[in-house]
C-alpha cells in the first residue's frame, strides 16, 4: 500500500494522471476488507477509478477453486455483448 501511495505522489509531481483499478470479492473478502479497499481508493485519490468484482475465468486457479466449492452461479463469464457477468456467489 505504501508503494501505491509513493507511486501516486511521484505521478502527481510529474503530471501523470492515474486510473486506479480495484477488485473486490476474492476468497476471504469481508465487509471490513471491502471497506478498507474503498478507503484506500479514496486515500489514493486517482483521477479515475474502476471497481470490478472478482471474476473466475475458466482455466484459472480461482475458477477451479470456486467450481470445486460450488460457488459459481453460472458458467458463462460474459453476456453476448462481452460484458462481464458476476458469477461467483459465496454462501455468506
N, C-alpha and C positions, 0 to 999 in steps of 0.2 A: 504494500500500500504506500509505503514511503517512496518507493521508486516511481510510482504513478504520480505522486504529489510533486516530486522533483522534476519529472518529465513535464508536467503541466507548467510549472514555474519557468522552466527553460523555454518552452514553446511560447509562453506569453512574452518573454524577454525579446524574442526574435520575430514575433508577429505571426507565428504559425497557429492556425485555427485547428482545434481538435474535435473530432467526433468520437464520443465515448460509446462503447458497445458493452452492454451488461447482460448477463444471462442469469436467470433465476429458475429454480425448480430442479436443480440437480439432486441426486440422492443425498439425504441428510439435511436438506434445506428445511428451515423452520420459519415461522413468522418473524422471529427475532433476527435470523440471518438475512431475511429479505429486507427488513427494516434497516439493518446495518448497511446493506448494499445501497439502498435508497439514500441514506445519509452520506455515504461515501461518494455517490454520484453527485449529490448536491454540493458537497465539500469541494470536489474537483472543479465544478463549475465549467464544464466543457461547453463549447459553443453550441453543439447539438448532441443529442444522445439517442440511443436506440436501446430498448429493453426487450429481450426475447425470452420466451420460455425455453427451457432445456428441450432439445429435440433429439430423439434417439434414431439415428439413421441406420438402416439395415447394414450389417457388416461391421458395426462398431461394438466396442465392449459395452457401452451404455445400452444399446439395443438388446444385446444378448442378455444383459442383467435384467432389464425391465421386462423382457419377454419371459424369462425364466421365473420371475416373481409375479407374473400375471398383471403387470401394471400398464400394459399397452391397451388403450381403448380401441384402437383401430390399426389396421396395417398400413393404410395409405398415409405417407408423411406429408402429402400436399394434395391440394384440390386440382381440378383440371386446368386451372389458370396458373398453377405453380405456386400458389400461396401456401405457406407452411400452416399445417393444422396442428393444434395442441392434441397430443395423443398419449401423453404419459399421465396417468392418474394414480396417485398414491392413496392408500386406504385412509390416511389421516388428512 
